[in-house]
Amino acid sequence: MSFLPIDLLQRPPKVLAILVHLLDCEETTPSDLMRDLNLATKTYYAAIRRLIELGLVFEREGRTFPKSIFVALTPKGRDVAKHLLPLSDVLEGTLIGLRSELETLEGKVRTEEENARMVEILLSLMDMEFTAGEWDDAESHAKRAFDVASALADSAGMANSLKLLGTIHHRKGMDQEAKKEISDSLDIFMRIDDLGGASEAHYLLGGIRENRGDLEGALKEFEKSVEFAKSSRDDVLTARANLGIGRVFAKRGGYKESLSKFEESVETFEKLDEVEELPRAYTSAGASSFYIDVDDSLGWHEKCIELSRRIGDVIMLGYGLSNAAGCHIKKGDAGKALGLLEEASEIFDVVDQKDMIVGVNIQRGGAYRQEERWAQSETHLFQAVVMARKHGLKYELADALLNFGFMNADRGQKQDAKRQLTEALEIFEALDNRPKASKAREGLKNISR
């Protein structure tokens, strides 16, 4: 049998479960497979695409009307499944196996070694669940990992648990909790001289400041992240921290400067085959390219979408879809944009990603504005403004107000447009985003004519 690294079968979730299940049947339909394994539609399609890409599964169209799609193992897939079957319980936890082992450990009096193993399992589960967007499970396991690591006086386990818990809370918009947890993890990383962990903590703290519109503070955190990453000789962490610096440059309007940073990170991740880091780098490059060449921008976002689907990173898939929709709006294809935004919206609603829920509403408002469907445009832009205010997302608030102002100007509601563009201008000036501030000024000038 050709060697197939196990890590290729760990993500997206359920890849191994589908492979082993298909060993017992000649072929089956997607609906039957989803029913038999209790799979969500998105989980199924992410997994089946990965298996087809690996050459382990194929799809065929039925010959009779109404035509159905059938799924089956290739000869290579059958060979791989036979070899993996004896290990399937362990490998599928990859989720199931790890959860089963965790349940066993929870139900007994544990030795110190078993408690240490429990921390390992909980951290592994957190990582997989976070990537799959299962944030409630990830949060629960993060808290449990911290408790067990604390009882063991396991500083590394405590720091990593706090870092991951802070990451989850940041994604949920709970930035006060996130800031404390990540700061506490940084203190521990520094105490145990874990420079890589310190780099990651500074990067996350930079993300929190960035969301709050404190771009100067964010830049300092990202620069600290680069400093620690270089001290630990970790090229991946260095490239990741440079993504943060690039985002700050972009939010200040330095799109060419930011694109250079993003391309540098892409080159590092591609050279090291860091596929899990690449989707964020691709869509970041696309976001800056948007202001330079929309076709190049769309190409970057499509690379993000393709890779995110392949590795099962639902969060970055949502970013890619939303950003690609922006390109289609700019190119005048509102219909195509709305289709992508529908899928992105489903993802961000499930994982409760506040900044991107705002972003999707802004994009939807823009698409409907292009079609002069004023009521729908107003609904989505109003939702974007309300959520951005509620969660303190300054850049997103300014962007929502800018788009709202342009929409109201288009439909002749000049007073509302003036109020919204004026507030957007004030925020963009405070954020030192000159291109966006200039756009708001131009909008106000046009209203006054």
N, C-alpha and C positions, 0 to 999 in steps of 0.2 A: 504493500500500500504506500502511496506517496505520502511523505510527511506533511502533516497539516498542523501548524501550531495551535494549541488549545485556545490561546487568547483570541484567535480569529473567530472562535465559536462562542465567546462569552458575551459579545455585544454585536448587534442589539439583543436585548433579552428574548428568550424563547427560541433562539436559533437551534440549540441542541434539542429542545423538546420536540420541535417539528421534525428534525432529522431522524430522531429515534422513533417517533410515532409513524412516520412514513415507511419505516422498515416493516411494519406489520400489515401494510396494505399495498396493493398494486398501484392504485392511484386514488385520489380523492378530490373533492372540490374545495375551494377556499372557504365557503360557508360551512361545510362539514368539519373542516380542520379547525376553524375558529370555534365552532360549537364544542368539538371533542376536547380541545385543550383550553377552553374558556379564555380565548384571546380577544383583546380589543382589536378593532380594525387596524388602527395605526401600528400597533405592536406586530400584528401579522404581516402587514405589507413591508415594514422595515426589515423584519426577519427574512421573509421570503426573497426580497431583493438581494440580501447578503448571500443567501444560499445559492441563488441562481448565478450570482457573480463568481462564486467559488467553484462553479461547475458541479455542484452536488445535487441540484434540483432543476427540473425543467417544467415548463407549463405547455399545455397543448389545448387547442380548441376542439370541442366535441364535433362530431360529424352530423348529428341530427338536430332538427329544429325543435325547441329553441336551443341555440348553441350555448354550451357551458364551457367554462375553463376547468381543466383538470391539472392537478399537481402530482408529480411523482419523482422518485429518486433517479438520478442517472446511475450508470454502473459504478462510477467513481463514488457517488454519494452512498450507494448501498454498501460498498466496501468499507467506507469510512464509518457509517452507522454501525455495522457489525462489530468493528473494532472498538467503537466507543460505548456500545451498549452495556458491557459490564461495569463501566465507570459512570454511567449516565446519572445515577443519583447524586454522585459527588459533583460532577461537572455541571449539571443543570443548576447549580447554585454557585456553581456559578450562581444561581439564586436559590433554587429549591434545596440543593444539598447543603448550602451554608445555613439556610434557615432551619433545616432539619438538625444539623449539628448544634446550632445555637439553642434550639428547643431542648435537646438532650442535656446540654450543659446547664441550662436554666433550671432543670428539674432535679439537680443533684447537689450534694455538698462538694464544692470544687477545691482542688489543690491550687497552689499558686501558679503552677504551670498551666492548668486548665483555665484559670482566670486570664492569664496572659494570652492564651489562644482565643478566649472569648473577645478580648479587645481587638485582636486581629480580624476576627470574623465580622464584628460590628463595623469596623472601619471599611472592610471590603464591601459589605452590604450597603453602607452609606454611599460609597463611591458609585456603585452600579445603580442604586436607586436614584441618586441625584441626576446622573446622566439620563436616565429614563424618565425624569420629570416626576418621580414618585416622592415628592418632598415631605409629605407627612411621615411616611415610613422612614425616610432618611433622617428626619429630625428626631424621631423617637429613638432610633439606633444611635444617633450622635450623643443624646443625653445619657443613654445607658452606657455607652463606651466611656464617657467621661466619669461616671460614677464608679465603674469597675476599675478604670485606670487610676482614679484617685485612691481607692482602697489599696491598690498595689503600690502606691507612690511611684507610678510609672509616668515620669514627666513627659516623655515623648508622646505617649498615648493620650495624656491629658491635653497637651498642646494641639495635637492633630484633631482631637475631638472638638475642641473649642473652635479651631480654625474652620472646620467643616460646618459646625453649627452656626457660626457667624456668617459663613457663605450662604447657607440656606435662608437665614433671617434677612440678609441683605437682598436676596432675590425676592423675598416676600414683602419687601418694603419696610421691614422692621429695623431701621437703621440704628436706633439707639441701642437695642439689644446686640445687634451685629457688631457695632463699634466696640462695645465693652468686651464681648467674647473674643474678638480678633486682637484687641489690645492686650487682653490677658494671655492669649496664646503667644503673642510677640514677646511678652515678658519671660515666659517659660523658654521659648526658643533661644532667647539671648542668654538666659541663665545656663542652659545646657550646651551653648555654643553651636547651635544648629543654624548655620548661616542660610541654608536653603529654606528652612522653615521661616526664618526671619524675612527673607526676600518675599515669600508668598504672603506673609501677613502684611507687609508694607504695601504690596500690590492691592490687596483687598481693602485696606484702609484708604488707599488712593481712590478706589472705585466708589467708596461711600462718599468721600469728599466731592468727587466728580459729579455724582448724582445730585448733591446738594448745591451745585453751582460754584463750589469753592475750587476753582481751577488752579489757582496758585498753590493751595494746600495739596491738591491732588498731584500736581507736578512734582512737588517735593517728596511725596510718598513714593511715587513711581521711580524717581531718581534714586531714592534710598534702596528701593527694590532692585534696581540695576546694580547698585554698588555691592549689595550683599550677594547677589547672584554671581557677579564676576569674582568676588572673593571666594565663593564656593566652587568656582570653575564650572558652573552649570549653564551651558549655552541655551538650554530650553527655557530656564527661568529668566535669563537675560532677554531672550526674544519676547517672552510674554510680557515682561515689564516694559519693553519698548513699545508694545501695543498700547499700553496705557499712556505713555508719553505722546504717541501719535494721536490718540484720541483727544488729548488736551490741545495739541496743535490744531486739530481739525475744528474743535469747538471754538477756537479763537479765529478761525477763518484761514489758517495756514494749510491749505489743502495739499499743495505740492510738497511742502515740508513733511506733512503727516504721511502722505502716500509713500515717500521715501522710507520712512520708519517702518511702515507696514510691509513694504516689499522686502526690506531687510529681514524682517521676522519670518515672512513666508519662505524666503530662501533658506533660512536656518531650519525651520520645521520640515521642509521638503527634503533637505539634505540628510536630516536625522530620521526621516520617515516617521515623524511625530503626527500621525493622522488625527489624533484627538485634539491637537492644538490648531490644526490647519483651518477648520471651518471659521473660527473667530477671526483668524488672520485674513482669510479670503474676503469675508464680508466687511471687515474694517477697511481693507484696500478698496473695496467697491464703494463704500460710503464716501471716501475722499475723491475717488475717480468720478463720482456723480457730478461734481462741480467742474470737472475738466473734460471728460469725454463719456457721455452716457452709455455708449455701446461697450466701452471698456468696463464701465461700472457694472453693467448687466452681466458681462462675462464673469467677473469676479463673484457676483452673487450666485450665479448658476453653478459655479464650482463649489461654493459653500453648500448649496441645496443638495447637489449630487452626493457630496461626501458625507454630509449630515445624515441623509437617508441611509447611506451605506453602513455607517457605524452606529446608527440609532441614537444620535444626539438630537433629541427633540427640541431643545431650547435653541440651539444654533440653527436648526431647520426653520424654526419660526422667524428668527432674525433674517435669514437668507430670503425667505418668502416675502416678508414685509419689505425688505430693502429692494428686492427685484421688482416688486409692485410699484415702488416709487419711480424706478426707471421706466416702466411701461406708461405710467402717468405722464412723465416728461416727454415720452415719445408719442403721446396722444392716443394710447390704447387703454382707455379706462376700463373696458370690459375685461381684458386680460388681467389687469391689475386687481379688479374686484374678486376674480376667481382665486388668485393667490392670497389675497387678504382674508378670504373666507377660511382657508386652511390655517393661516397664521393666527387668526383670531381664536380658533378652536384650541390651538396649542397654548397660547398665552392665557386664555381663560382657565384651562385645566391646571397649569403650573403657577397661575396667579402672579405673572411677571408684570409688575405695575408699570414700569417705564415703557415696555413694549405694548401693553394694552393701550396706553396713551398714544404711542406711535402708530399703531394700527388704526386707531380712530382718526388721527390726523390724515393718514393716507386715504382712508375711506372718504373722509370729508373732501379731500382733494379730487378724488376720482369722480364723486358725485357732482362736485363743482364744475368739472370739465364737461359733464353731460347736462349742466344747468338744472340739476335736480336739487333745487335749493333746500327743500324741507329735509331730505335725507342728509345733505351736506351739513346743515345746521345741527342736526341731531348728533352726529358723530363728533363734530368739532366742539360742541358744548360739552359732551361727555369727556373729551380729551382735556379741556380746560378745567373742569371740575376735579377730575382725578389727579391732574398734575398739581393743582393747588393743594389738594388734600394731603398729598404725599411729599410735598416740598420739592418737586422735580422742576428746578428753575429753567433749565434749557428747554425741556419739553413743554413747559408752560408758555415760554416765549414763542416757541415754534407753533404751538396750537393757536395762540393769539394772532400771530402773523398770518396764518392761513385763514383764520376766522375773519380777520380784517379784510383780506383780499376778497374773500367770498362775499362779504357784505358790500364791499365796494362794487363788485361785479353786478350785484342785484339792486344797486341804487340806494342802499341804506347807509348813507354817508356818516351820520352821527355815530352809529355803532362801530362802523369801520374805523373812524378816527380814534375813538376811545381804545379799541383793541390794538391798533397799530402803535398808538402812543405808549401803551403799557409794554408792548413787545419791544419797542425801541429802547425803553428804559432798562429792561432786563438784559438785552443784548449788549448795551453799552457797559453795564455793570460786569458782564461776563467777558468784555473785551473782544466780542465777536464782530469785527468790523464789516465783513461782507453782509452778514444778516442785518446788522444795524443799518447799513446803507440801503438794503432792500426795504426795510420798514420806513426809512426816510423818504425813499422814492415813492412808496405807496401813499404816504401822507401828502406829498407834494402833488400827486395826481388827483387826490380827492379835492385839494384846494383850488384846482384849475377851473 
